[in-house]
Amino acid sequence: MAGRLGELLVRENLITLQQLQAAQEEQRKQGGKLGYNLTKLGFIQEQDLTNFLSKQYGVPAINLNDFEIEQEVIKLIPKEVAEKHQVIPVNRAGSSLIVAMSDPSNIFAIDDIKFLTGYNIEVVVASEGAIKQSIEKYYNPMNASGGAGQELPEGMNVEDIMNEFDDKEVAVAEGEESSVNVVDLENAAGDAPVVKLVNLILVEAIKKKASDIHVEPYEKDFRVRYRIDGMLYEVMKPPIKLKNSIVARMKVMADLDIAERRLPQDGRIKLKVGAKEMDYRVSVLPTLFGEKVVLRLLDKSNLQLDMTKLGLEPHQIADMMVGIKKPYGMCLVTGPTGSGKTTTLYSALSSLNAPNVNISTAEDPVEFNFAGINQVQMHEDIGLNFAAALRSFLRQDPNIIMVGEIRDFETAEIAVKASLTGHMVLSTLHTNDAPSTITRMLNMGIEPFLVTASVNVIIAQRLARRICKECSQEIDVPKDVLVGAQVKADEVGTFKLFKGKGCEKCSNTGYKGRVALYEVLTMKDELKEFVLNGASTGEIKNEAIRLGMQTLRASALRKLKEGVTTVEEVLRVSAAD
């Protein structure tokens, strides 16, 4: 169509051959259709092009600016289809739908829309520029309710909230815009609406008790999601034209290089909201359509350092304390990202922190700082990794060492040696449960006798969502579902089950807050024999259960029986034994 259109326009003396060639070159560089590039370069007026196409295809021309299209009509064609085919529904008459197109010869688009809507399609022609403007106007992201991911029922309308939002009490405590030297981005990042919108995103996350903020650019979309109680919810779709400005503003606040858009960057924002200071850990990642920003909220006031309130059962706390209060050995915490491993380690360190003890930690990143603990931030780019930090710690006369994560044989080997030479070592590993941690260490290359000699206790954990107390109601769950979740048949009916129906307090999710599930494995002599004899993970697990270990599923079922969580959460966060 493009080549044919160009020839026809030249033949009708509406453009010159040189103008056609210039528009085709622009099309190769920037994309888009030929007609759009001809009007963008000023070679032909939109109205003249529309009239020409109308005469050429024998369909009426329409000026979309003269119409106010009803939302009921707009809803007949999804935004994705409208953008894909560059069409806009204009009116509906009986069994016919009138659709404006820039290319009336696109029979594939017509058939697609006919199949999708069930209407007979009548085509009118409009300029591509006018259709783009109409799509932007009627499928406005700020008012749209759709989008990938779950939505909070209290979804934000950007314009309304920004008008009401007062950010006078919000100030950047660290990371001022001192070293920015890219003029355009710097100016855009400093625009009052952008500053206000970014402040809104950061402050609303605090109010909704989000743990993470995801700012995500796509080809024709831009969205903000919050992770609340472990689940992602879409809360805002700012105008896509603000994409670079919003990202630049966040990078400026985090003291990152806004000129560098090809490499990942990490930084930190300290925001002062009234009298309260909040830290955000910032990660910027270049994606196909721009930079994605993820901010992790670090609220020290919400950090739970009391082990009795973490979700551990009394016997689990006792087993853990025995393991970490020995003069030497290893305490390993395992679980996926975001399962609360850092909180558990900080709780353990807090209980061990005393004036007569030297504690050093190697963290990536340091999430919270504590008085009396020597915390070291890792810098892989200059060679300061966990293994290097561990070696240095051993020359610092330590009693207790915490290593953020054991990722490789080198770190594991040094940690094991440190634990066997009079030091208590705390660390994390990424495994599915406590017994598989032993297998993981063996697979790393650590000898079985070293594993049994060094490891005191292994803690596996998950986070399950709590039922909202405000809207909790008793429900009936079929017996086969409970038995399938590994509730004992004779226990079914002996306890009540609850579920949140959804209310304003929990944003209609039925859940508010989370509770930790724990599996605590202590390296008893019988278990050490199993490891030394080359037992499999399954055999180690069965022996640990025989010796009194409560599995993650058993921990989840206990919370279910106590009315703390739901069957759905039990199945979501824990595997069957």
C-alpha positions as CSV (number, residue, x, y, z in Angstrom):
1,M,0.0,0.0,0.0
2,A,2.8,2.4,1.0
3,G,4.6,2.2,-2.4
4,R,1.3,2.5,-4.3
5,L,0.2,5.5,-2.2
6,G,3.4,7.3,-2.9
7,E,3.2,6.7,-6.7
8,L,-0.4,7.9,-6.7
9,L,0.4,11.1,-4.7
10,V,3.3,11.9,-7.1
11,R,1.1,11.3,-10.1
12,E,-1.6,13.6,-8.8
13,N,1.1,16.3,-8.1
14,L,0.2,16.4,-4.4
15,I,3.9,15.7,-3.5
16,T,7.2,15.6,-5.5
17,L,9.3,12.6,-6.1
18,Q,12.0,14.1,-3.9
19,Q,9.5,14.6,-1.0
20,L,8.4,10.9,-1.5
21,Q,12.0,9.7,-1.2
22,A,12.6,11.9,1.9
23,A,9.5,10.5,3.6
24,Q,10.5,6.9,2.7
25,E,13.9,7.6,4.3
26,E,12.2,8.9,7.4
27,Q,10.0,5.9,7.5
28,R,13.0,3.6,7.4
29,K,14.6,5.5,10.3
30,Q,11.6,6.1,12.5
31,G,9.0,3.6,11.4
32,G,5.3,4.5,11.0
33,K,3.3,4.6,7.8
34,L,4.2,6.6,4.7
35,G,1.2,8.9,5.0
36,Y,2.0,9.8,8.6
37,N,5.6,10.6,7.7
38,L,4.5,12.8,4.7
39,T,2.3,14.9,7.0
40,K,4.9,15.0,9.8
41,L,7.5,16.4,7.4
42,G,5.0,19.0,6.1
43,F,4.9,17.7,2.5
44,I,1.1,17.3,2.5
45,Q,-1.7,18.6,4.8
46,E,-3.6,15.9,6.7
47,Q,-6.9,17.1,5.3
48,D,-5.6,16.9,1.7
49,L,-4.3,13.4,2.3
50,T,-7.6,12.3,3.8
51,N,-9.6,13.7,0.9
52,F,-7.3,11.9,-1.6
53,L,-7.7,8.6,0.2
54,S,-11.4,9.1,0.4
55,K,-11.6,9.6,-3.4
56,Q,-9.2,6.8,-4.1
57,Y,-11.0,4.2,-2.1
58,G,-14.6,5.5,-2.5
59,V,-15.2,5.8,1.2
60,P,-16.3,8.9,3.2
61,A,-13.6,11.1,4.8
62,I,-14.1,12.1,8.4
63,N,-12.6,14.8,10.7
64,L,-12.3,13.1,14.1
65,N,-12.0,16.5,15.8
66,D,-15.6,17.2,15.0
67,F,-16.9,14.1,16.8
68,E,-17.3,13.1,20.5
69,I,-17.3,9.3,20.5
70,E,-19.3,7.6,23.2
71,Q,-17.4,5.3,25.6
72,E,-19.9,2.4,24.9
73,V,-18.7,2.5,21.2
74,I,-15.0,2.8,22.2
75,K,-15.3,-0.3,24.4
76,L,-16.3,-2.4,21.4
77,I,-12.7,-2.4,20.2
78,P,-9.9,-3.1,22.7
79,K,-7.1,-0.6,22.9
80,E,-4.5,-3.2,21.8
81,V,-6.5,-3.8,18.6
82,A,-7.1,-0.1,17.9
83,E,-3.3,0.5,18.2
84,K,-2.3,-2.6,16.2
85,H,-4.5,-1.6,13.2
86,Q,-4.6,2.1,13.7
87,V,-8.4,2.3,13.8
88,I,-11.0,4.0,16.0
89,P,-14.7,3.0,16.3
90,V,-16.8,6.1,15.6
91,N,-20.5,5.1,15.8
92,R,-22.8,2.2,15.9
93,A,-26.0,1.9,13.9
94,G,-28.0,-1.2,14.2
95,S,-25.8,-4.2,13.3
96,S,-23.2,-2.0,11.7
97,L,-20.1,-0.4,13.3
98,I,-18.5,2.6,11.7
99,V,-14.7,2.5,12.0
100,A,-12.2,5.2,11.0
101,M,-9.1,3.9,9.4
102,S,-6.0,5.5,7.8
103,D,-5.7,2.6,5.4
104,P,-9.1,1.4,4.1
105,S,-7.4,-1.2,2.0
106,N,-6.4,-3.2,5.1
107,I,-8.9,-6.0,4.7
108,F,-7.2,-8.1,7.4
109,A,-7.9,-5.4,10.0
110,I,-11.5,-5.2,8.8
111,D,-12.0,-8.9,9.1
112,D,-10.3,-9.0,12.5
113,I,-12.6,-6.3,13.9
114,K,-15.7,-7.9,12.3
115,F,-14.8,-11.2,13.9
116,L,-14.0,-9.6,17.3
117,T,-17.2,-7.4,17.5
118,G,-19.8,-9.4,15.6
119,Y,-20.8,-6.2,13.7
120,N,-20.8,-5.4,10.0
121,I,-17.9,-3.0,9.5
122,E,-18.4,0.3,7.6
123,V,-15.1,2.1,6.9
124,V,-14.5,5.8,6.9
125,V,-11.1,7.3,6.3
126,A,-9.2,9.6,8.7
127,S,-5.5,10.7,8.9
128,E,-3.2,8.5,10.9
129,G,-2.2,11.5,13.1
130,A,-5.9,12.1,13.9
131,I,-6.4,8.4,14.7
132,K,-3.4,8.4,17.0
133,Q,-4.7,11.4,18.9
134,S,-8.1,9.9,19.2
135,I,-6.7,6.6,20.6
136,E,-4.7,8.6,23.1
137,K,-7.8,10.6,24.0
138,Y,-10.3,7.9,24.3
139,Y,-8.1,5.1,25.6
140,N,-6.4,7.4,28.1
141,P,-4.2,5.3,30.3
142,M,-4.9,7.5,33.3
143,N,-8.6,6.6,33.2
144,A,-8.2,3.0,31.9
145,S,-9.0,0.2,34.3
146,G,-7.4,-2.6,32.3
147,G,-3.8,-3.7,32.2
148,A,-1.7,-6.7,33.0
149,G,-1.4,-7.8,36.5
150,Q,-3.9,-7.4,39.4
151,E,-5.5,-4.0,40.2
152,L,-6.1,-2.5,43.5
153,P,-9.8,-1.6,43.7
154,E,-8.6,1.7,45.0
155,G,-6.7,2.4,41.8
156,M,-5.2,5.8,41.4
157,N,-6.4,8.3,38.9
158,V,-3.3,10.4,38.3
159,E,-4.9,13.7,37.6
160,D,-7.3,13.6,40.6
161,I,-4.8,12.4,43.1
162,M,-2.1,14.8,41.9
163,N,-4.5,17.7,42.4
164,E,-5.2,16.6,45.9
165,F,-1.7,15.4,46.8
166,D,0.3,17.8,49.0
167,D,4.0,16.9,48.9
168,K,5.2,20.0,50.9
169,E,6.1,17.6,53.7
170,V,8.2,15.4,51.4
171,A,11.9,16.1,50.9
172,V,14.8,14.2,49.6
173,A,17.2,13.6,52.5
174,E,20.0,12.2,50.4
175,G,20.9,12.2,46.7
176,E,20.5,15.7,45.5
177,E,20.7,16.7,41.8
178,S,24.3,18.0,42.0
179,S,26.2,16.0,39.4
180,V,23.6,15.8,36.6
181,N,24.9,17.2,33.3
182,V,22.4,16.0,30.7
183,V,20.4,19.2,30.2
184,D,17.1,17.9,28.7
185,L,16.7,15.0,31.1
186,E,17.7,17.2,34.0
187,N,15.1,19.9,33.1
188,A,12.4,17.2,32.6
189,A,13.2,15.5,35.9
190,G,12.9,18.8,37.7
191,D,9.5,19.8,36.2
192,A,7.0,20.4,39.0
193,P,4.4,17.9,37.8
194,V,7.0,15.1,37.4
195,V,8.5,15.8,40.9
196,K,5.0,15.8,42.4
197,L,4.1,12.6,40.6
198,V,7.2,10.7,41.7
199,N,6.7,11.9,45.3
200,L,3.1,10.7,45.0
201,I,4.3,7.2,43.8
202,L,6.8,7.0,46.7
203,V,4.5,8.2,49.4
204,E,1.4,6.2,48.3
205,A,3.6,3.0,48.5
206,I,4.3,3.8,52.2
207,K,0.6,4.3,52.9
208,K,-0.4,1.1,51.2
209,K,2.4,-0.8,53.1
210,A,4.0,-1.9,49.8
211,S,7.4,-3.7,50.0
212,D,8.4,-2.9,46.4
213,I,7.5,-0.4,43.6
214,H,7.8,-1.5,40.0
215,V,8.0,1.3,37.3
216,E,7.8,-0.5,34.0
217,P,8.0,0.9,30.4
218,Y,6.6,-1.0,27.4
219,E,6.2,-0.2,23.7
220,K,2.9,1.7,24.0
221,D,2.3,1.5,27.7
222,F,3.8,2.6,31.0
223,R,2.7,1.3,34.4
224,V,3.4,1.4,38.1
225,R,2.8,-1.6,40.3
226,Y,3.1,-2.1,44.1
227,R,4.0,-5.4,45.7
228,I,1.7,-5.6,48.7
229,D,1.9,-8.7,51.0
230,G,3.9,-10.5,48.4
231,M,1.5,-9.9,45.4
232,L,1.9,-7.3,42.6
233,Y,-1.0,-4.9,42.0
234,E,-1.2,-2.3,39.2
235,V,-2.0,1.0,40.7
236,M,-1.2,3.6,38.1
237,K,-0.7,4.1,34.4
238,P,1.0,7.5,33.9
239,P,1.1,9.1,30.4
240,I,3.7,7.4,28.4
241,K,5.2,10.7,27.4
242,L,6.4,11.1,31.0
243,K,8.3,7.8,31.0
244,N,11.8,9.2,30.6
245,S,11.1,12.1,32.9
246,I,9.8,9.9,35.8
247,V,12.7,7.5,35.5
248,A,15.2,10.4,35.3
249,R,13.7,12.0,38.4
250,M,14.1,8.7,40.3
251,K,17.7,8.3,39.1
252,V,18.5,11.9,40.2
253,M,17.0,11.2,43.6
254,A,19.1,8.1,43.9
255,D,22.2,9.9,42.8
256,L,22.6,7.8,39.7
257,D,24.0,8.8,36.3
258,I,21.0,9.8,34.2
259,A,23.1,10.0,31.0
260,E,23.9,6.2,31.3
261,R,20.8,4.3,29.9
262,R,22.5,1.2,28.6
263,L,23.8,-0.4,31.9
264,P,22.1,-1.5,35.1
265,Q,22.6,0.9,38.1
266,D,21.9,0.6,41.8
267,G,21.4,3.4,44.3
268,R,19.4,4.5,47.3
269,I,16.9,7.2,48.0
270,K,16.3,8.6,51.5
271,L,13.0,10.4,51.7
272,K,11.8,12.5,54.5
273,V,8.0,12.3,54.9
274,G,7.1,14.7,57.7
275,A,9.2,13.6,60.7
276,K,9.7,10.1,59.3
277,E,12.6,9.0,57.2
278,M,12.2,6.2,54.6
279,D,14.9,4.4,52.6
280,Y,14.3,3.1,49.1
281,R,16.8,0.7,47.5
282,V,16.8,1.5,43.8
283,S,17.6,-0.8,40.9
284,V,17.5,0.5,37.3
285,L,17.5,-2.1,34.5
286,P,17.7,-1.2,30.7
287,T,14.8,-3.1,28.9
288,L,13.7,-3.1,25.3
289,F,11.5,0.0,25.7
290,G,13.3,2.0,28.3
291,E,14.6,1.7,31.8
292,K,12.7,-0.3,34.4
293,V,13.0,0.9,38.0
294,V,12.3,-1.3,41.0
295,L,12.4,0.3,44.5
296,R,12.5,-1.8,47.6
297,L,11.1,0.0,50.7
298,L,13.2,-0.3,53.8
299,D,11.3,0.9,56.8
300,K,13.3,0.3,60.0
301,S,10.3,1.1,62.1
302,N,8.6,-2.0,60.7
303,L,11.6,-4.2,61.2
304,Q,10.6,-7.0,63.5
305,L,13.6,-8.1,65.6
306,D,11.7,-10.0,68.3
307,M,11.9,-13.7,67.4
308,T,8.8,-14.6,69.3
309,K,6.8,-12.4,66.9
310,L,8.2,-13.7,63.6
311,G,6.0,-16.7,63.4
312,L,8.4,-19.3,64.9
313,E,6.9,-21.9,67.2
314,P,8.3,-22.0,70.8
315,H,10.2,-25.3,70.1
316,Q,11.6,-23.8,66.8
317,I,12.9,-20.7,68.7
318,A,14.5,-23.0,71.2
319,D,16.2,-25.1,68.5
320,M,17.4,-22.0,66.7
321,M,18.8,-20.3,69.8
322,V,20.7,-23.5,70.7
323,G,22.2,-23.4,67.3
324,I,23.3,-19.7,67.2
325,K,24.5,-19.5,70.8
326,K,27.1,-22.1,70.3
327,P,30.6,-20.6,70.3
328,Y,31.2,-21.7,66.7
329,G,29.4,-23.3,63.8
330,M,27.1,-22.2,61.0
331,C,23.4,-21.1,61.0
332,L,22.0,-21.1,57.5
333,V,18.7,-19.5,56.5
334,T,17.2,-20.5,53.2
335,G,14.2,-19.4,51.1
336,P,13.3,-17.5,47.9
337,T,13.9,-13.7,47.4
338,G,11.5,-11.7,49.6
339,S,10.7,-14.5,52.0
340,G,12.1,-12.6,55.0
341,K,15.6,-14.2,55.3
342,T,17.2,-10.9,56.1
343,T,14.7,-10.2,58.9
344,T,15.4,-13.6,60.5
345,L,19.2,-13.0,60.3
346,Y,18.9,-9.5,61.7
347,S,16.7,-10.9,64.6
348,A,19.4,-13.5,65.3
349,L,22.2,-10.9,65.2
350,S,20.1,-8.6,67.5
351,S,19.8,-11.3,70.1
352,L,23.6,-12.0,69.9
353,N,24.7,-8.3,69.8
354,A,26.4,-7.4,73.1
355,P,29.3,-5.1,74.2
356,N,31.7,-8.1,74.6
357,V,31.0,-9.5,71.2
358,N,32.6,-8.5,67.8
359,I,30.1,-8.8,65.0
360,S,30.9,-8.2,61.3
361,T,28.6,-8.5,58.4
362,A,29.1,-8.7,54.6
363,E,25.9,-7.6,52.9
364,D,24.8,-6.8,49.3
365,P,23.2,-4.4,49.9
366,V,23.2,-3.3,53.6
367,E,19.4,-2.9,54.2
368,F,19.4,-1.6,57.7
369,N,22.2,-0.3,59.9
370,F,22.6,-1.3,63.6
371,A,24.7,0.2,66.4
372,G,27.4,-2.2,67.6
373,I,27.6,-4.2,64.3
374,N,30.3,-3.6,61.7
375,Q,28.5,-3.8,58.4
376,V,30.3,-3.9,55.1
377,Q,28.7,-3.2,51.7
378,M,29.9,-5.4,48.8
379,H,31.4,-3.9,45.7
380,E,31.9,-6.6,43.1
381,D,33.3,-4.1,40.5
382,I,36.3,-3.5,42.7
383,G,36.8,-7.0,43.9
384,L,35.0,-6.7,47.2
385,N,32.8,-9.8,47.2
386,F,31.6,-12.1,49.9
387,A,34.8,-14.3,49.8
388,A,37.1,-11.2,50.0
389,A,35.1,-9.7,52.8
390,L,35.2,-13.0,54.7
391,R,39.0,-13.3,54.4
392,S,39.3,-9.7,55.8
393,F,36.9,-10.4,58.7
394,L,39.1,-13.3,59.9
395,R,41.9,-10.7,60.4
396,Q,39.6,-8.5,62.4
397,D,39.3,-10.7,65.5
398,P,35.6,-11.5,65.0
399,N,33.3,-13.6,67.2
400,I,30.3,-13.6,64.9
401,I,30.3,-13.2,61.1
402,M,27.3,-12.8,58.8
403,V,27.6,-13.3,55.1
404,G,24.8,-12.1,53.0
405,E,24.7,-15.2,50.8
406,I,26.8,-18.2,50.0
407,R,26.8,-18.2,46.2
408,D,29.9,-20.3,45.3
409,F,32.4,-22.8,46.5
410,E,35.0,-20.2,47.4
411,T,32.6,-18.4,49.8
412,A,31.3,-21.7,51.2
413,E,34.8,-23.0,51.8
414,I,35.9,-19.9,53.7
415,A,32.6,-19.8,55.7
416,V,33.0,-23.5,56.7
417,K,36.7,-23.0,57.7
418,A,35.7,-19.9,59.7
419,S,33.0,-21.8,61.5
420,L,35.5,-24.6,62.4
421,T,38.1,-22.2,63.8
422,G,36.0,-20.7,66.6
423,H,33.6,-18.3,64.8
424,M,29.8,-18.3,64.6
425,V,28.8,-17.8,60.9
426,L,25.3,-16.8,59.8
427,S,24.4,-16.8,56.1
428,T,21.7,-17.6,53.5
429,L,21.4,-20.0,50.6
430,H,18.8,-20.3,47.9
431,T,17.2,-23.8,48.3
432,N,13.7,-25.1,48.5
433,D,13.8,-26.4,52.1
434,A,16.1,-27.1,55.0
435,P,17.2,-30.7,54.0
436,S,18.1,-29.7,50.4
437,T,20.5,-27.1,51.8
438,I,22.8,-30.0,52.9
439,T,22.7,-31.5,49.4
440,R,23.4,-28.0,47.9
441,M,26.5,-27.6,50.0
442,L,27.7,-31.1,49.0
443,N,27.1,-30.2,45.3
444,M,29.1,-27.1,45.8
445,G,32.1,-29.3,46.7
446,I,32.1,-29.2,50.5
447,E,33.1,-32.6,51.9
448,P,30.3,-34.4,53.9
449,F,32.5,-34.5,57.1
450,L,33.0,-30.7,56.9
451,V,29.2,-30.1,56.4
452,T,28.4,-32.2,59.5
453,A,31.1,-30.6,61.6
454,S,30.2,-27.0,60.7
455,V,26.4,-26.7,60.4
456,N,24.5,-26.2,63.6
457,V,21.1,-25.3,62.4
458,I,19.3,-24.7,59.0
459,I,16.1,-22.6,58.8
460,A,13.9,-22.6,55.8
461,Q,11.1,-20.0,55.5
462,R,8.2,-18.6,53.5
463,L,5.8,-15.8,53.9
464,A,2.0,-16.4,53.8
465,R,-0.6,-13.7,53.7
466,R,-2.7,-13.1,56.8
467,I,-6.5,-13.0,56.6
468,C,-7.8,-9.5,57.1
469,K,-9.2,-9.2,60.6
470,E,-11.7,-6.6,59.6
471,C,-13.6,-8.7,57.0
472,S,-12.7,-12.3,58.1
473,Q,-15.6,-14.7,57.9
474,E,-16.1,-18.4,58.5
475,I,-16.3,-20.6,55.4
476,D,-16.8,-24.2,54.5
477,V,-14.1,-26.0,52.6
478,P,-14.7,-29.5,51.0
479,K,-13.1,-32.3,52.9
480,D,-11.3,-33.6,49.8
481,V,-9.6,-30.2,49.4
482,L,-8.3,-30.2,53.0
483,V,-7.2,-33.8,52.7
484,G,-5.4,-32.9,49.4
485,A,-3.6,-30.1,51.4
486,Q,-2.4,-32.9,53.8
487,V,-4.8,-32.2,56.7
488,K,-5.3,-35.5,58.5
489,A,-8.7,-37.0,57.7
490,D,-9.6,-37.3,61.4
491,E,-8.7,-33.6,62.0
492,V,-11.2,-32.3,59.3
493,G,-14.1,-30.6,61.1
494,T,-12.2,-30.1,64.3
495,F,-11.2,-26.5,63.5
496,K,-12.8,-23.5,61.8
497,L,-11.7,-22.1,58.5
498,F,-11.8,-18.4,57.6
499,K,-11.4,-16.2,54.6
500,G,-11.5,-12.4,54.1
501,K,-14.4,-11.2,52.0
502,G,-12.6,-8.0,51.1
503,C,-13.0,-4.5,52.6
504,E,-11.6,-1.0,52.5
505,K,-8.9,-1.8,55.1
506,C,-7.4,-4.6,52.9
507,S,-8.2,-2.9,49.5
508,N,-10.8,-5.7,48.9
509,T,-8.1,-8.4,48.7
510,G,-9.2,-10.3,51.9
511,Y,-5.6,-10.3,53.2
512,K,-3.6,-7.8,55.3
513,G,-0.1,-8.4,56.4
514,R,2.0,-11.6,56.3
515,V,3.1,-14.4,58.7
516,A,6.3,-16.4,58.4
517,L,6.3,-20.1,58.1
518,Y,9.4,-21.9,59.4
519,E,11.2,-25.3,59.0
520,V,14.0,-25.6,61.6
521,L,16.5,-28.5,61.1
522,T,19.1,-29.1,63.8
523,M,22.1,-31.2,63.0
524,K,21.6,-34.0,65.5
525,D,24.0,-36.9,65.7
526,E,21.6,-39.3,63.9
527,L,21.2,-36.8,61.0
528,K,25.0,-36.4,60.8
529,E,25.3,-40.2,60.3
530,F,22.8,-40.1,57.4
531,V,24.8,-37.3,55.7
532,L,28.1,-39.1,56.2
533,N,26.6,-42.3,54.7
534,G,25.6,-40.4,51.5
535,A,21.8,-40.3,52.1
536,S,19.6,-38.6,49.6
537,T,17.7,-35.4,50.3
538,G,14.5,-37.3,50.8
539,E,16.1,-39.7,53.3
540,I,17.6,-36.7,55.2
541,K,14.1,-35.1,55.2
542,N,12.4,-38.2,56.5
543,E,15.0,-38.6,59.3
544,A,14.7,-35.0,60.3
545,I,10.9,-35.3,60.5
546,R,11.3,-38.4,62.6
547,L,13.6,-36.4,64.9
548,G,11.0,-33.7,65.4
549,M,11.4,-31.2,62.5
550,Q,8.2,-29.4,61.5
551,T,8.1,-29.0,57.7
552,L,7.0,-25.8,55.9
553,R,3.7,-27.5,55.0
554,A,3.1,-28.6,58.6
555,S,3.9,-25.0,59.7
556,A,1.4,-23.6,57.1
557,L,-1.3,-26.1,58.2
558,R,-0.8,-25.0,61.8
559,K,-1.4,-21.4,60.7
560,L,-4.5,-22.6,58.8
561,K,-5.9,-24.3,61.9
562,E,-5.3,-21.2,64.0
563,G,-7.4,-19.1,61.5
564,V,-4.4,-17.0,60.5
565,T,-4.3,-17.9,56.8
566,T,-6.3,-19.7,54.0
567,V,-6.1,-23.0,52.2
568,E,-5.2,-21.1,49.0
569,E,-2.2,-19.6,50.8
570,V,-1.1,-23.0,52.2
571,L,-1.0,-24.5,48.8
572,R,0.6,-21.4,47.2
573,V,3.6,-21.0,49.6
574,S,4.4,-24.6,50.7
575,A,5.1,-27.8,48.9
576,A,3.6,-31.2,49.9
577,D,5.7,-33.3,52.2
